[in-house]
Amino acid sequence: MKKILIVVLVLAAFAAPKTYAQNKMVGGAEMSPTKNIVENAVNSKDHTTLVAAVKAAGLVETLSSAGPFTVFAPTNEAFNKLPAGTVDNLVKPENKEALTKILTYHVVAGKVTAAELIDLIKKNNGKAELKTVQGGLLIASLKGKKVIITDEKGGTATVTIADVLQSNGVIHVVDNVLLPN
């Protein structure tokens, strides 16, 4: 009887439904780690401006590729903090080069999770330099438990949602647009 009970318990453990970590919610949509950066971003109500800018810059194919990439993704609210008319002006075809420069400044080659970023910050005396795909530098630091990203002009963005895992990297949602020199 004891052996039968053990066998039943073992079988029940294998038959029990598996529980997985819940996918992150961004902009009211569940972000799937099996989808790429673009496939997930288009579902976020908080990133419609970013998606429109990525399309205008012709970066959809790049950000849909294997990567991996780390993207510091500004929200619509972050874009709204820019001077009036800036976004409308940047998405014009004649400004594609400037738009591409700004967008690729938000992208780092490789997948850098929040834990890895915090580890880099701690190992480098409180500041971690991240080389962007655009060629510029972002500086990551900690303010309390929050990760702060500083751009080349001295502007800062706070990571508001970290580790939104993608099939081709990771997104960290930020509250400001980062600007290169």
C-alpha positions in Angstrom: 0.0 0.0 0.0 2.8 2.4 0.9 4.5 1.8 -2.5 1.3 2.4 -4.3 0.8 5.7 -2.5 4.4 6.8 -3.3 3.9 5.9 -7.0 0.6 7.8 -7.1 2.2 10.9 -5.5 5.2 10.8 -7.9 2.8 10.5 -10.9 0.6 13.3 -9.6 3.7 15.5 -9.3 4.5 14.9 -12.9 0.9 15.3 -14.1 0.3 18.6 -12.1 0.1 21.7 -14.3 3.4 23.5 -14.5 3.5 27.1 -13.3 5.7 29.5 -15.0 6.8 33.1 -14.2 4.1 35.4 -15.4 5.1 37.4 -18.5 5.5 41.2 -18.0 2.7 43.5 -18.8 3.6 46.7 -20.7 1.1 49.2 -21.9 -1.8 46.9 -21.0 -0.5 44.0 -23.1 1.3 40.8 -22.0 4.8 40.7 -23.5 5.7 37.2 -24.7 9.4 36.1 -24.4 8.7 34.0 -27.6 8.1 37.1 -29.7 10.7 39.6 -30.9 11.1 43.2 -29.8 8.9 44.6 -32.6 6.2 41.9 -32.3 5.8 42.8 -28.6 6.2 46.6 -28.8 3.4 46.9 -31.3 1.0 45.5 -28.7 2.0 48.0 -26.0 -0.4 51.0 -25.8 2.5 52.9 -24.1 4.8 52.5 -27.0 2.8 53.6 -30.1 5.1 56.6 -30.6 8.2 54.4 -30.4 6.8 51.9 -32.8 5.8 54.7 -35.3 9.4 56.1 -35.0 10.9 52.7 -35.5 8.8 52.2 -38.7 9.7 55.7 -39.9 13.4 55.1 -39.4 13.3 51.7 -41.2 14.4 49.8 -38.2 11.7 47.2 -38.0 13.7 44.5 -39.8 16.8 45.2 -37.7 14.9 45.0 -34.4 13.1 41.9 -35.6 16.4 40.1 -36.4 18.1 37.6 -34.1 20.0 40.2 -32.1 20.3 39.9 -29.2 19.6 43.5 -28.3 19.0 45.5 -25.1 16.5 48.3 -25.8 15.8 51.2 -23.4 12.3 51.9 -24.6 10.8 55.3 -24.0 7.1 55.5 -23.4 4.6 57.8 -25.2 4.8 60.0 -22.1 8.5 60.2 -22.5 8.2 61.3 -26.1 5.6 63.9 -25.0 8.2 65.5 -22.7 10.2 66.6 -25.8 9.6 70.1 -27.1 6.3 70.4 -29.0 6.6 69.3 -32.6 9.8 67.4 -32.1 8.4 63.9 -32.8 6.3 65.1 -35.7 9.4 66.7 -37.2 11.7 63.7 -36.6 9.4 61.2 -38.4 9.4 63.2 -41.6 11.4 61.4 -44.4 14.0 64.2 -44.6 14.9 63.6 -40.9 15.3 59.8 -41.1 19.0 60.0 -40.4 18.5 62.1 -37.2 15.6 59.8 -36.1 17.7 56.7 -36.7 20.6 58.2 -34.6 18.3 58.8 -31.7 16.6 55.4 -31.8 19.8 53.4 -32.2 21.2 55.4 -29.2 18.6 53.5 -27.1 19.9 50.1 -28.3 22.9 48.1 -26.9 24.2 45.1 -28.7 23.7 42.0 -26.5 21.2 41.0 -23.9 21.8 42.9 -20.6 19.3 42.0 -17.9 18.7 44.3 -14.9 20.7 42.0 -12.6 23.7 42.0 -15.0 23.4 45.8 -15.3 23.3 46.3 -11.5 26.3 44.0 -11.2 28.2 46.0 -13.8 27.3 49.2 -11.9 28.6 47.8 -8.6 31.8 46.4 -10.1 32.6 49.8 -11.8 32.3 52.1 -8.7 28.7 53.0 -9.3 28.7 53.7 -13.0 28.5 51.3 -16.0 29.3 52.5 -19.5 27.1 51.0 -22.2 28.2 51.4 -25.9 25.1 51.9 -28.0 24.5 50.6 -31.5 24.6 54.3 -32.6 28.2 54.5 -31.3 27.6 56.7 -28.3 27.7 56.0 -24.6 25.0 55.6 -22.0 26.0 55.6 -18.3 24.0 53.4 -15.9 23.9 54.1 -12.2 21.8 53.4 -9.2 19.6 55.8 -7.2 18.4 53.8 -4.3 17.2 50.6 -6.0 16.3 52.3 -9.3 18.5 52.1 -12.4 19.1 55.5 -13.9 20.4 55.9 -17.5 22.3 59.1 -18.3 22.8 60.2 -21.9 25.7 62.1 -23.4 23.9 65.5 -22.9 23.4 64.8 -19.2 19.7 63.9 -19.5 18.5 61.0 -17.4 15.9 58.3 -17.7 14.7 55.9 -15.0 14.0 52.3 -15.8 10.4 51.9 -14.8 9.9 48.3 -16.0 13.0 46.1 -16.2 13.6 42.7 -17.9 10.8 42.5 -20.4 12.3 39.4 -22.1 12.1 39.0 -25.8 13.1 36.2 -28.2 15.9 38.5 -29.5 16.9 40.3 -26.3 15.4 42.4 -23.5 13.5 45.7 -23.2 13.8 48.0 -20.2 11.1 50.6 -20.3 12.3 54.2 -19.5 10.5 57.4 -18.6 12.6 59.8 -20.8 14.0 59.9 -24.3 17.8 59.6 -24.3 19.7 62.0 -26.6 23.2 61.5 -28.1 25.6 64.3 -28.8 
